[in-house]
């Protein structure tokens, strides 16, 4: 059914480019974009390379490899951190092993090739290589200890590898949900099959054959030679150097490559050629085809996954695409096989990292200065869409001429992304994660409002489009003109996907939405601070703990955020502790949460006793004190489900 609908929808779409894609037009586009962005300090350094017909047609640097030192970017020598584009190299390695007969099939169980790790089965079924390489395995996505500041021996031991095994939170194959762990395991597969470290494999089988002479999979905690230095800009125009965070060796296959723009151009040329005309290809055409074929996705009208690569089309033009993000650097790579062309770019761009308390309390350097323009940093998503709109025209709504529209009310609700932590304290990141939740509401004149934007009108069953939504240069893929809703086996609306389907947002009730608990936490916190007033309550004969319990809870609740957010040196912060796996502050945060939960139970008991034994009965307005005390006890007890959702309770 959906294949038929897709055919109907795409039949009216034109593939004619708005501007012919040539070296001259790409350079003109890049010059205009990055010149304007540099005026607004939206990046400190950037690089672009464009390939066409098997040649590096254009490469250029913008801004500075080191802003403070004034070193210009050199597209042939300055290396950039390409982030998750590294995943495509890991997929390339898997495809090579298939091509060489060392892996039988993507449908093989991953455990068949793993020696240091065994993945859990689901309902007796083994997780396959295809599920790992298409983000459909069902593991939760964790970032704790994703970086390192220590030199570690590689390959990692079995004990170290097994430490990273997360929980299986969804049935394998149910959702396509972007996941770091799956690709990290594929790196272990490469090492376990070949017997050599993944960095050496890349060097011998990809970098050297393609003459990517400045590229490296960095397994060390120090910057590699020639690496650009990223800066963010404060509102007063001051440049702040971004801290260097090296990827942990376990996660190196997901984001550890440093490369120049011209090296990445050679990589794109190899993939666009797809083993057809190169005298010494990385692998045969069948293996390249396997990489570039869509194998999974959440909906036919949103992008899907080949072997790691996003497979997508824009106005009928097929794209093989991937982005990469790491603090301080954002990259994008888009290849057009029918045009035999591809573009890579990387941005040293991000918000300046200031201590959280400073951002809350304010400081002189956070005050804008007249004549100094500091706009929001560029994003890779925004730059990609800007390029596509320039050369392929604005995204055209796929429309079906005849269908019965559904009731918009059945789509209304909150949808929570699955590419996140589920069973650890990391779930708290969803409280402020712009990717975490999608809110769908009815529009005034019909249709839907999605994350406050729209209105979206239904253009096919479960397919909604808005002509008024466009992605800004600092935007995310959730700023999408297209959203598609999928149903479960019972016909109920199950989840949604945007035009770039990197995740599945599953429909949840109010008790399954992070914002519910964030709001509850804030309200309960503020009310429980009034427990400090109990210090001035009259004493209760024979039970001194009664008046002290609410103030103790209030103080503990004040201390909890202080433990997480305060006392960092310049350049350090909670993000560093999360990335580097420094667990001390998080452990104490959880310990205090457990202590508050225990004290809350005692508080509930005291509230019952307050009415039973008539505490403060002899005092004027003693009943008011009992009501206040009871409400405090109830508020403290309500924190328990909030802490439980945040995975703070227990051990």
BELZI-V880957 format. One record per backbone hydrogen bond with DSSP energy under -0.5 kcal/mol. CO is the residue of the C=O (numbers start at 1). NH is the residue of the N-H. If there is no record, write none. Layout:
co:CO nh:NH
co:CO nh:NH
This chain:
co:1 nh:5
co:2 nh:6
co:3 nh:7
co:4 nh:8
co:5 nh:9
co:6 nh:10
co:7 nh:11
co:9 nh:12
co:9 nh:399
co:10 nh:13
co:20 nh:22
co:22 nh:26
co:23 nh:27
co:24 nh:28
co:25 nh:29
co:26 nh:30
co:27 nh:31
co:28 nh:32
co:29 nh:33
co:30 nh:34
co:31 nh:35
co:32 nh:36
co:33 nh:37
co:34 nh:38
co:35 nh:39
co:36 nh:40
co:37 nh:42
co:38 nh:41
co:40 nh:375
co:42 nh:378
co:44 nh:64
co:45 nh:348
co:46 nh:62
co:47 nh:346
co:48 nh:60
co:49 nh:344
co:50 nh:57
co:50 nh:58
co:51 nh:342
co:52 nh:55
co:55 nh:52
co:55 nh:57
co:58 nh:50
co:60 nh:48
co:62 nh:46
co:63 nh:73
co:65 nh:229
co:66 nh:70
co:66 nh:71
co:71 nh:65
co:71 nh:66
co:73 nh:75
co:74 nh:77
co:74 nh:78
co:75 nh:262
co:79 nh:228
co:80 nh:82
co:80 nh:259
co:82 nh:85
co:83 nh:86
co:84 nh:87
co:85 nh:88
co:85 nh:89
co:86 nh:89
co:86 nh:90
co:87 nh:91
co:88 nh:92
co:89 nh:93
co:90 nh:94
co:91 nh:95
co:92 nh:96
co:93 nh:97
co:94 nh:98
co:95 nh:99
co:96 nh:100
co:97 nh:102
co:97 nh:103
co:98 nh:101
co:105 nh:108
co:106 nh:130
co:108 nh:129
co:109 nh:112
co:110 nh:113
co:110 nh:114
co:122 nh:125
co:125 nh:122
co:127 nh:110
co:127 nh:111
co:128 nh:132
co:129 nh:133
co:130 nh:134
co:131 nh:136
co:131 nh:137
co:132 nh:135
co:133 nh:308
co:135 nh:177
co:136 nh:173
co:138 nh:169
co:138 nh:170
co:140 nh:142
co:143 nh:146
co:146 nh:248
co:148 nh:246
co:150 nh:152
co:157 nh:161
co:158 nh:162
co:159 nh:163
co:160 nh:164
co:161 nh:164
co:162 nh:165
co:167 nh:140
co:167 nh:169
co:171 nh:174
co:175 nh:177
co:179 nh:183
co:180 nh:184
co:181 nh:185
co:182 nh:186
co:183 nh:187
co:184 nh:188
co:185 nh:189
co:186 nh:190
co:187 nh:191
co:188 nh:192
co:189 nh:193
co:190 nh:194
co:191 nh:195
co:197 nh:201
co:198 nh:202
co:199 nh:203
co:200 nh:204
co:201 nh:205
co:202 nh:206
co:202 nh:207
co:203 nh:208
co:206 nh:210
co:207 nh:212
co:208 nh:211
co:211 nh:213
co:212 nh:215
co:216 nh:218
co:216 nh:258
co:217 nh:219
co:224 nh:227
co:226 nh:79
co:228 nh:230
co:229 nh:67
co:230 nh:242
co:232 nh:240
co:233 nh:352
co:234 nh:237
co:235 nh:369
co:238 nh:234
co:240 nh:232
co:243 nh:245
co:246 nh:148
co:248 nh:251
co:248 nh:252
co:251 nh:254
co:251 nh:255
co:252 nh:255
co:252 nh:256
co:254 nh:87
co:256 nh:218
co:257 nh:82
co:258 nh:216
co:259 nh:80
co:260 nh:264
co:261 nh:265
co:262 nh:266
co:263 nh:267
co:264 nh:268
co:265 nh:269
co:266 nh:270
co:267 nh:271
co:268 nh:272
co:269 nh:273
co:270 nh:274
co:270 nh:275
co:273 nh:276
co:278 nh:281
co:284 nh:287
co:284 nh:288
co:285 nh:289
co:286 nh:290
co:287 nh:291
co:288 nh:292
co:289 nh:293
co:290 nh:293
co:291 nh:307
co:296 nh:305
co:299 nh:302
co:303 nh:298
co:304 nh:311
co:305 nh:295
co:305 nh:296
co:306 nh:308
co:307 nh:309
co:309 nh:306
co:310 nh:312
co:310 nh:321
co:311 nh:304
co:312 nh:319
co:313 nh:315
co:314 nh:317
co:316 nh:318
co:317 nh:314
co:319 nh:312
co:319 nh:321
co:320 nh:335
co:321 nh:310
co:322 nh:333
co:324 nh:331
co:326 nh:329
co:328 nh:349
co:329 nh:326
co:330 nh:347
co:331 nh:324
co:332 nh:345
co:333 nh:322
co:334 nh:343
co:335 nh:320
co:335 nh:337
co:336 nh:339
co:336 nh:340
co:336 nh:341
co:340 nh:53
co:341 nh:336
co:342 nh:51
co:343 nh:334
co:344 nh:49
co:345 nh:332
co:346 nh:47
co:347 nh:330
co:347 nh:349
co:348 nh:44
co:348 nh:45
co:350 nh:233
co:352 nh:354
co:355 nh:359
co:356 nh:360
co:357 nh:361
co:358 nh:362
co:363 nh:366
co:364 nh:367
co:365 nh:236
co:366 nh:368
co:369 nh:372
co:371 nh:373
co:372 nh:374
co:379 nh:383
co:380 nh:384
co:381 nh:385
co:382 nh:386
co:383 nh:387
co:384 nh:388
co:385 nh:389
co:386 nh:390
co:387 nh:391
co:388 nh:392
co:389 nh:393
co:391 nh:18
co:391 nh:19
co:399 nh:401
co:403 nh:405
co:406 nh:408
co:407 nh:410
co:408 nh:411
co:408 nh:412
co:409 nh:412
co:413 nh:440
co:414 nh:508
co:415 nh:438
co:416 nh:506
co:418 nh:420
co:420 nh:141
co:424 nh:427
co:425 nh:428
co:426 nh:429
co:427 nh:430
co:428 nh:431
co:429 nh:432
co:429 nh:433
co:433 nh:436
co:433 nh:437
co:436 nh:417
co:438 nh:415
co:438 nh:440
co:439 nh:441
co:439 nh:451
co:440 nh:413
co:441 nh:449
co:443 nh:446
co:447 nh:443
co:448 nh:455
co:448 nh:456
co:449 nh:441
co:449 nh:451
co:450 nh:453
co:453 nh:450
co:456 nh:448
co:457 nh:459
co:457 nh:465
co:459 nh:400
co:460 nh:463
co:462 nh:464
co:462 nh:485
co:463 nh:459
co:463 nh:460
co:464 nh:483
co:465 nh:457
co:466 nh:469
co:468 nh:470
co:470 nh:472
co:472 nh:475
co:473 nh:379
co:475 nh:382
co:476 nh:479
co:478 nh:480
co:481 nh:466
co:482 nh:499
co:483 nh:464
co:484 nh:497
co:486 nh:494
co:486 nh:495
co:488 nh:491
co:492 nh:488
co:494 nh:507
co:495 nh:486
co:496 nh:505
co:497 nh:484
co:499 nh:303
co:499 nh:501
co:500 nh:502
co:502 nh:178
co:504 nh:418
co:504 nh:506
co:505 nh:496
co:506 nh:416
co:508 nh:414
co:509 nh:512
co:510 nh:513
co:513 nh:516
co:513 nh:517
co:514 nh:518
co:515 nh:519
co:516 nh:520
co:517 nh:521
co:518 nh:522
co:519 nh:523
co:520 nh:524
co:521 nh:525
co:522 nh:526
co:523 nh:527
co:524 nh:528
co:525 nh:529
co:527 nh:530
co:528 nh:531
co:529 nh:532
co:530 nh:533
co:531 nh:534
co:532 nh:535
co:533 nh:536
co:534 nh:537
co:539 nh:541
co:540 nh:543
co:543 nh:546
co:544 nh:548
co:545 nh:549
co:546 nh:550
co:547 nh:551
co:548 nh:552
co:549 nh:553
co:550 nh:554
co:551 nh:555
co:552 nh:556
co:553 nh:557
co:554 nh:558
co:555 nh:559
co:556 nh:560
co:557 nh:561
co:558 nh:562
co:559 nh:563
co:560 nh:564
co:561 nh:565
co:562 nh:566
co:565 nh:357
co:569 nh:572
co:573 nh:577
co:574 nh:578
co:575 nh:579
co:576 nh:580
co:577 nh:582
co:578 nh:145
co:578 nh:581
co:579 nh:147
co:581 nh:583
co:583 nh:587
co:584 nh:588
co:585 nh:589
co:586 nh:590
co:587 nh:591
co:588 nh:592
co:589 nh:593
co:590 nh:594
co:591 nh:595
co:592 nh:596
co:593 nh:597
co:594 nh:598
co:595 nh:599
co:596 nh:600
co:597 nh:601
co:598 nh:602
co:599 nh:603
co:600 nh:604
co:601 nh:605
co:602 nh:606
co:603 nh:607
co:604 nh:608
co:605 nh:609
co:606 nh:610
co:607 nh:611
co:608 nh:612
co:609 nh:613
co:610 nh:615
co:614 nh:617
co:616 nh:619
co:619 nh:622
co:621 nh:624
co:621 nh:625
co:622 nh:626
co:623 nh:627
co:624 nh:628
co:625 nh:629
co:626 nh:630
co:627 nh:631
co:628 nh:632
co:629 nh:633
co:630 nh:634
co:631 nh:635
co:632 nh:636
co:633 nh:637
co:634 nh:638
co:635 nh:639
co:636 nh:639
co:637 nh:640
co:637 nh:641
co:638 nh:642
co:639 nh:643
co:640 nh:644
co:641 nh:645
co:642 nh:646
co:643 nh:648
co:643 nh:649
co:644 nh:647
